[in-house]
Amino acid sequence: MEQRTYRLGVDIGGTFTDIFLLCEESGEVAIGKVLTTPRDPAAAVVNGLRDLLTEQGVAPAAVTHLVHGTTLITNAIIERKGAKTGLITTTGFRDTLEIGRERRYDIYDISLENPEPLVPRFLRREVNERLDHTGRVVTPLDPAEALAVIRSLVADGVEALAVCLLHSFRNPAHELLIKRLVAEHFPRLACSLSCEVMPEIREYERTSTTVANVYVKPLARQYLDKLNADLRALGLPRDLFIMLSNGGITSCEIASEYPIRLIESGPAAGALAASFYSTRKKLEQVISFDMGGTTAKICLIDHGTPLVTTDFEAARVYRFKKGSGLPLK
């Protein structure tokens, strides 16, 4: 008798967790849907998988691929359910998150509101260091001063630390020094460097993205570690792959380190599915619409190719006003 093999897809939303089972030999599919468990999202995945596999008579060992998409990251930012986060930046750049680009997203709104930064001002600290635009050290970073700043933030109860120093994308030495100090003295403190998360020019976007990454990092790591352990206990033999916002997949290790790359994880999978079917149906212009319990996503698909942007924002103050959210890249 032919031994059949299967692929599993799992999508976690704010309300429902959906599970998709595909037989690689026959192309048959089966679908399961369970309520998401916000306090322990992994529980819904495991329970839903167990029920669907049992219902279809499929042994866990027959599963060859397991891919997971989620909106947990974007929901955590929108609902402000991330870690208490601190920021270390170059002297003079403490207020970058509030100054932004000095542009009003609605020039005629006299009561304009900007998005509240994920890091309040009292948890944003400066260190005396400076690099020029080429990455040359103008003012060296004093390790003792940097450690004192880290200690002060830990004393204020931060659970996560973002480091964004001027021109670090040209020379990451100072940021890497702070990372070493954190690893040596506070190994349990989640830490993200802008030179690793987004090594690009433009301080506002780089700072905002780095802060958002570490803001959800403890949540993402805890969730993915538990999910991996629970899936192993269920008997699934394969590694779990996580859907990225760019339509690719990655390992749990990389997803845990850079969770901001999952900001549109679930919706990206939906856009790819819509592009696949638009090609099959020979449709030139298609709009895909993904309605969730917390957010809704739209993607324009042109001749089978989803349109892609590197500029994104989350948690808008006004739902339909571009520029009123937190910029992410």
HELIX and SHEET records of a PDB file:
HELIX    1   1 PRO A   41  GLN A   56  1                                  16    
HELIX    2   2 PRO A   60  ALA A   62  5                                   3    
HELIX    3   3 LEU A   72  ILE A   78  1                                   7    
HELIX    4   4 THR A   96  ILE A   99  1                                   4    
HELIX    5   5 ARG A  121  LEU A  123  5                                   3    
HELIX    6   6 PRO A  143  ALA A  155  1                                  13    
HELIX    7   7 ALA A  173  HIS A  185  1                                  13    
HELIX    8   8 SER A  194  VAL A  197  1                                   4    
HELIX    9   9 GLU A  203  LEU A  234  1                                  32    
HELIX   10  10 CYS A  252  GLU A  257  1                                   6    
HELIX   11  11 PRO A  259  LEU A  262  5                                   4    
HELIX   12  12 SER A  265  ARG A  280  1                                  16    
SHEET    1   A 6 VAL A  29  LEU A  35  0                                        
SHEET    2   A 6 PHE A  16  CYS A  23 -1                                        
SHEET    3   A 6 TYR A   6  ILE A  12 -1                                        
SHEET    4   A 6 VAL A  63  THR A  70  1                                        
SHEET    5   A 6 LEU A 240  MET A 243  1                                        
SHEET    6   A 6 ILE A 249  SER A 251 -1                                        
SHEET    1   B 4 ARG A 124  VAL A 127  0                                        
SHEET    2   B 4 THR A  85  THR A  90  1                                        
SHEET    3   B 4 ALA A 160  CYS A 164  1                                        
SHEET    4   B 4 ALA A 190  LEU A 193  1                                        
SHEET    1   C 2 ARG A 130  LEU A 131  0                                        
SHEET    2   C 2 VAL A 137  THR A 139 -1                                        
SHEET    1   D 3 GLN A 285  MET A 291  0                                        
SHEET    2   D 3 ALA A 296  ASP A 302 -1                                        
SHEET    3   D 3 THR A 305  PRO A 306 -1                                        
SHEET    1   E 2 PHE A 312  ALA A 314  0                                        
SHEET    2   E 2 LEU A 326  LEU A 328 -1                                        
END                                                                             
